Amino acid sequence: MNPMSICTPSSSHSSSSGSPTKAWIIHGVVVGAAIVAAIGARGYLLGRSRRFRSRAIGIIPARFASSRFQGKPLVNILGKPMIQRTWERAKLATTLDRVVVATDDEKIADCCRRFGADVIMTSESCRNGAERCSEAVQKLEKKYDIVVNIQGDEPLIEPEIIDGIVKALQVTPDAVFSTAVTPLKPEDAFDTNRVKCVVDNLGYAIYFSRGLIPFNKSGKVNLHFPYMLHLGIQSYDCEFLKLYPKLEPTPLQLEEDLEQLKILENGYKIKVIKVDHDAHGVDTPEDVKKIESLMVEKNLS
Ligand SMILES: *[C@@H]1O[C@H](CO)[C@@H](O)[C@H](O)[C@H]1NC(C)=O
């Protein structure tokens, strides 16, 4: 089981230090805008300038079968199926032209149609969420430039994070993938289900690991270092997404059991934005009770 593969719902439960999500995102986008100027010029010089990727679609991949939690997308959270809550959040993102659910399951499809979602049926052979998204966009008549893979088990996902990663990809033409990180809680430092990420000065991913990176020579967590936790939300360039399932697994990907490393190992660039997000992923039936009490407490029902 790979908790951070693109298909499998992320089990990130990160901390929130209280600064507003928007501030982080706006920072990311402003930095991105400066980069686009530089990269745009280089792209032009290299004769490979690209068209602006304006059209974005959000896809919520959902499957019924799950080793840990059968029927998870349909679990009731304060009176609504979890997938409906995720869909309602995604619909609030202003950068998405459309939001669809991609599933191989009739029960999920029926349920989603009843609350008004567009549904695309995908085959049972999809190995992960990215492959399901890839199949889904190829089945659509309308063409899109960017696909956001929105995991159905984060019913409290902020629409601002979706908009942030879409904008990050739009202003970074040499990246094929964008994703988000949030500050890592020290107690999660050595938890291999929490994926860590390091980025360069321009916000491109250098590496993702289940181990603690960077690793202090003391062998301990350095409480002064801003370690970053990878969140399970990502957007892809649509052209890249067609190619993605055809890329062979790579050594670092296999060793860490992390899908996103295949992208880096093939030499593609990943743009990362920093957000402040308190993840409340639902991985087990027990998580449902936790998220319900949190929603009641925060008046989010
Ligand atoms: C390692 O962590 C300690 C604190 O835990 C810090 O003082 C030190 O600067 C860090 N880096 C190195 C290279 O030791």
The ligand as a MOL file (V3000), in Angstrom:
LIG
                    3D

  0  0  0     0  0            999 V3000
M  V30 BEGIN CTAB
M  V30 COUNTS 14 14 0 0 0
M  V30 BEGIN ATOM
M  V30 1 C 21.5840 20.6750 13.2420 0
M  V30 2 O 20.6270 20.9080 14.2720 0
M  V30 3 C 21.0940 21.7070 15.3410 0
M  V30 4 C 19.9780 21.8870 16.3450 0
M  V30 5 O 19.2880 20.7040 16.5740 0
M  V30 6 C 21.5600 23.0440 14.8460 0
M  V30 7 O 22.1080 23.8040 15.9210 0
M  V30 8 C 22.5860 22.8820 13.7340 0
M  V30 9 O 22.9070 24.1480 13.1930 0
M  V30 10 C 22.0180 21.9900 12.6660 0
M  V30 11 N 22.9490 21.8500 11.5390 0
M  V30 12 C 24.1520 21.2650 11.6240 0
M  V30 13 C 24.9750 21.2610 10.3960 0
M  V30 14 O 24.5740 20.7720 12.6440 0
M  V30 END ATOM
M  V30 BEGIN BOND
M  V30 1 1 1 2
M  V30 2 1 1 10
M  V30 3 1 2 3
M  V30 4 1 3 4
M  V30 5 1 3 6
M  V30 6 1 4 5
M  V30 7 1 6 7
M  V30 8 1 6 8
M  V30 9 1 8 9
M  V30 10 1 8 10
M  V30 11 1 10 11
M  V30 12 1 11 12
M  V30 13 1 12 13
M  V30 14 2 12 14
M  V30 END BOND
M  V30 END CTAB
M  END
